[in-house]
Amino acid sequence: MDSSQGLRFSIIVPVYNRPKETEELLGSLAGQTRRDFEVVIVEDGSQVWSEAVVEQFRSVLDVAYIFKYNTGPGLSRNFGFERARGNYAIFLDSDCVLPPHYFETVAGILESDYTDAFGGPDRAHPSFSTLQKAINYSMTSFFTTGGIRGGGERLDKFYPRSFNMGYSREVFEKTGGFSGMRFGEDIDMSIRTLQNGFGTRLIKEAYVYHKRRTSLKQFFKQVFNSGVARINLYKRHPFSLKVVHLLPAAFTLGVAALVLLAVFVSKYFLLPLLLHAVIIFTDSAIRNRSLVVGLLSVVTSYFQLFGYGTGFLWAVWQRLVLGRDEFAAFRKNFYK
């Protein structure tokens, strides 16, 4: 990128039936300590629109609202960036809330130490519900699949995630932007960004408060689809599948084996599961300073591990054994 052009930032947010969350996100954008950015809200074929919410912020934000037919989050991000004025996009999920310093942090770092693409971490806000705090723990903990989400990878191999990531228009033009995958499209995009010779980095100070799903059923479906997506990514990029990605599936099969052994051989086979649950409870209770969140974190962590593990195994059967294609095999989960 030609630094003489200067960075002009566009914040792109795909939205699907989430006017309340859009309002909270826009409120946090209006409260930024630095506001020289535009916002593009892309309504992805929703039945419940956010247009009225966007109108409330036009006096305090440079914000555009675009409605389109449903194509999923990745293509909606492309749609927004194609119509944006900036030369550097920041992509956020609609269920995120930003701390006041977020944009000042990102812009300041990119202006002083430019990188083609970046990603930031997520945290739980003190106002989050008990369930949201427990889900956040499950999605970020070393003792769950949160330990393989990429935050500890080498900076030259960091894979930004779409709830909090950005890249330049040059990256967009060379890669073609996000693919049509409904899940895993962010990792696919990050892989192709690196394959095209661009650099990525983790900006740890650029965290967001990520609410995620608000029910256990929705949370399970989300992580199940993430497990499926890992095999879809493997089919597109075989080198991307690492041994560590097999762990949730191995955990799921291992728990099933231990339960069967406990039923038919000895109840002592449940001791490893009890120890694991105690570790999760203790770690979460200390982090969140709440015994209730600690207890619920055991539940959400097992939902997450089983969800991801069963999704992974289902995809192995459907795609690798039966040979079904990405779209046809998962139309019910991804394209409804």
QUIDA-V512996 format. One record per residue. N is the residue number from 0. SS is DSSP state (H for helix, E for strand, L for the rest). OMEGA is omega in degrees with one decimal (none if undefined). Layout:
n	ss	omega
N	SS	OMEGA
N	SS	OMEGA
//
This chain:
n	ss	omega
0	L	178.1
1	L	-176.7
2	H	-179.1
3	H	178.5
4	H	-174.8
5	L	-179.0
6	L	174.6
7	L	-168.6
8	E	173.2
9	E	177.0
10	E	-174.7
11	E	-177.7
12	E	172.2
13	E	-175.6
14	E	175.6
15	L	176.7
16	L	-177.4
17	L	-178.9
18	H	-179.9
19	H	179.2
20	H	177.1
21	H	178.7
22	H	179.7
23	H	178.4
24	H	179.6
25	H	176.5
26	H	178.8
27	H	175.5
28	H	178.3
29	H	-179.3
30	L	-179.9
31	L	178.7
32	L	175.4
33	L	-171.4
34	L	177.7
35	L	178.2
36	E	171.3
37	E	178.1
38	E	177.1
39	E	177.2
40	E	-178.7
41	E	179.3
42	E	-170.3
43	E	176.0
44	L	-177.4
45	L	169.8
46	L	177.4
47	L	-172.3
48	L	177.1
49	L	-175.1
50	H	-179.5
51	H	177.9
52	H	-179.5
53	H	-179.3
54	H	-178.8
55	L	-173.3
56	L	-176.8
57	L	-178.8
58	L	-176.8
59	L	-180.0
60	L	170.3
61	E	-170.5
62	E	176.5
63	E	179.2
64	E	-177.7
65	E	174.6
66	E	177.5
67	E	174.6
68	L	-174.3
69	L	175.2
70	L	-175.8
71	L	-172.1
72	H	-175.9
73	H	-179.7
74	H	176.0
75	H	175.5
76	H	176.3
77	H	-178.8
78	H	179.5
79	H	-177.6
80	H	177.5
81	H	-176.3
82	L	179.4
83	L	-179.9
84	L	-174.3
85	L	175.3
86	L	176.0
87	E	-177.5
88	E	169.7
89	E	-177.2
90	E	178.8
91	E	170.8
92	E	-176.9
93	L	179.8
94	L	176.2
95	E	172.4
96	E	-174.5
97	E	169.3
98	L	-174.3
99	L	-175.3
100	L	-171.3
101	H	-174.4
102	H	178.0
103	H	179.0
104	H	-178.0
105	H	-177.4
106	H	-178.9
107	H	-179.5
108	H	-178.9
109	H	179.4
110	H	-179.2
111	H	-177.5
112	L	-169.1
113	L	170.2
114	L	-175.1
115	L	-178.9
116	E	-179.6
117	E	172.1
118	E	178.8
119	L	-178.5
120	L	177.5
121	E	-179.7
122	E	173.9
123	L	177.2
124	L	178.8
125	L	-178.7
126	L	-179.3
127	L	176.4
128	L	178.6
129	H	179.7
130	H	179.6
131	H	177.2
132	H	179.2
133	H	177.6
134	H	177.7
135	H	177.1
136	H	-177.6
137	H	-177.0
138	H	-177.1
139	H	-172.9
140	L	174.2
141	L	-174.9
142	L	176.4
143	L	177.6
144	H	174.9
145	H	179.5
146	H	-179.4
147	H	-175.5
148	L	169.5
149	L	-175.1
150	L	-178.5
151	L	-178.3
152	L	175.6
153	L	-174.1
154	H	179.7
155	H	178.9
156	H	179.3
157	L	-178.5
158	L	-179.5
159	L	177.9
160	L	-166.1
161	L	177.2
162	L	-176.3
163	E	-177.7
164	E	177.7
165	E	173.4
166	E	-174.7
167	E	175.9
168	H	176.5
169	H	176.2
170	H	-179.4
171	H	-176.6
172	H	-177.0
173	H	-177.5
174	H	-173.6
175	L	177.6
176	L	-177.7
177	L	175.5
178	L	-179.7
179	L	177.0
180	L	178.7
181	L	176.2
182	L	-177.8
183	L	-178.7
184	H	179.7
185	H	177.8
186	H	175.6
187	H	179.8
188	H	-179.8
189	H	177.2
190	H	-178.5
191	H	175.1
192	H	179.5
193	H	-179.9
194	H	179.7
195	L	172.5
196	L	179.0
197	L	177.3
198	L	174.9
199	E	175.7
200	E	172.2
201	E	174.2
202	L	-172.8
203	L	-177.8
204	L	-177.3
205	L	-178.6
206	L	175.1
207	E	172.2
208	E	-171.0
209	E	-176.1
210	L	-177.4
211	L	-175.0
212	L	-174.8
213	L	173.9
214	L	-179.4
215	H	178.7
216	H	178.7
217	H	-179.4
218	H	179.7
219	H	179.9
220	H	-179.9
221	H	-176.5
222	H	173.4
223	H	179.1
224	H	176.2
225	H	176.0
226	H	175.4
227	H	-176.9
228	H	-179.2
229	H	176.7
230	H	175.1
231	H	177.0
232	H	178.0
233	H	179.5
234	H	178.3
235	H	-175.4
236	L	-174.8
237	H	-178.5
238	H	-174.0
239	H	-178.6
240	L	-179.5
241	L	179.4
242	H	-177.3
243	H	180.0
244	H	179.1
245	H	-171.4
246	H	178.7
247	H	177.0
248	H	177.0
249	H	177.6
250	H	-179.5
251	H	178.4
252	H	179.3
253	H	178.0
254	H	178.4
255	H	179.3
256	H	180.0
257	H	178.7
258	H	178.4
259	H	178.2
260	H	178.6
261	H	-179.0
262	H	-171.3
263	H	-176.7
264	L	-177.1
265	L	179.4
266	H	-179.2
267	H	176.4
268	H	177.1
269	H	-177.0
270	H	178.0
271	H	178.2
272	H	178.2
273	H	179.2
274	H	179.1
275	H	179.4
276	H	179.3
277	H	178.6
278	H	179.4
279	H	179.8
280	H	-177.3
281	H	-178.1
282	H	-178.9
283	H	-179.1
284	H	178.9
285	H	-178.9
286	H	-175.5
287	H	-179.2
288	L	-177.9
289	L	176.2
290	H	-179.6
291	H	177.4
292	H	177.9
293	H	179.0
294	H	-179.1
295	H	178.8
296	H	175.3
297	H	179.7
298	H	-177.1
299	H	179.2
300	H	178.4
301	H	172.6
302	H	-177.4
303	H	-178.2
304	H	178.5
305	H	-179.9
306	H	179.7
307	H	-178.0
308	H	179.9
309	H	175.8
310	H	178.4
311	H	-178.5
312	H	177.2
313	H	-179.7
314	H	175.6
315	H	-179.9
316	H	-175.5
317	H	-171.6
318	H	-174.5
319	H	-179.3
320	H	-178.1
321	L	175.3
322	L	179.8
323	L	-177.8
324	L	-173.8
325	H	-175.9
326	H	-174.1
327	H	-175.1
328	H	-172.1
329	L	-179.8
330	H	-176.6
331	H	-176.8
332	H	-169.1
333	H	-166.2
334	L	178.4
335	L	none
//
